[in-house]
């Protein structure tokens, strides 16, 4: 078995890896002017509120948040990248604070998938146009905080 092939098979370790990491661009401003709290930062805040509610309810977190300064998709609205070991990393765009609940629903589906692929028919309808690209699992390397 090649190393490339073995990466597509989830291991017992990956099942124990915890929630996916959701890198959120906090500088995204949806093409608008500079502002103190751009939509990307608002998205991060809304996601954190929802994750705090999950914690208070005693449920496992849907994701681990990591703010990043830029994901270089400025013309695509608010962007995030979702990643886990041994799964595709997906660059997601056309987002905003109003889609936070659906982003966490997608994160749960992503975590439950074998390779990090969630078919469009299984995604929340508000996220139909969100996929901007993907990165192979072998390139996953968590980045530093901004």
Buried (B, 14 or more C-beta within 10 A) or exposed (E): EEEEEEBEEBEEEBEEBBBBBBBBBBBBBBEEEEEEEBBBBBBBBBBBEBBEEBEEEEEEBBBBBBBBEEBEBBEBBBBBBBBBBBBBBBBBBBBBBEBBBBBBBBBBBBBEBEBBEBEEEEBBEBBEEBBBEBBEBEEBEEEEEE
